[in-house]
């Protein structure tokens, strides 16, 4: 019996898709607060480097002394630079982009199944692609 729906789904398939979408939403909702914390840490570290660099470059001894001597006389800039470098080496720049990385990778995989996902974890069903007909009359 044809109900006019080109893609009839059983109740089990609908339930499975809903469960799949809920899992995606849970994963995205768990990643967003963590990503926000990493963004704040990265922003604070970057602003601290900028502020201490300004103080280091605007000091009077910067123009008269060798660069390494001025670095040793400004330990705050050196510490902030080391902290910022440590953040980068620990992958903070990847952790703050984790939700968008997960969405992009999920879209790539779901493309084979005519599905996609948005940045909040909602599942998007796309119409199936039909092969062109080879019948010629």
Steps between C-alpha positions, in 0.01 A plus 500: 500500500648831389433788738671758281808510723810431286692376805273306733659437839397243753445592862825321590700704244349823628580402859858413402547834322359688799735313735794572265410870494472512881849349531634767267330775700642358824851493358477855371348633821782341702770645276376860490564595867847344485577681177385828656739447794790433264411812300505713816836352606646557154367858486636584847840353411512691171398829664758446773772447237390813312492714816838381629653530151384861489661565838819325389523689169417835655766473771793735466761226531360319192668752269831510685562140611528172313170317448588203722594732788167679473317167492668391822416833661129454406410159647128571475517510119717191492259311727196606299671402176591159641145449628352594162742269321407223744132556423569465130713188549227339714248548218284775645436635151349162403303455822323831462390398149390147599125546425564630149757227434250235613229651279726511194615141542145382564376676186770328298399156627124559488519621140515136387164439671327812359509667839675794658521664840496866602721663763252426778481127429169492316483234234408614148354242264557566132305350212667198348677546172346306218711362219417644158283275293667324209174425321461690178182487300 
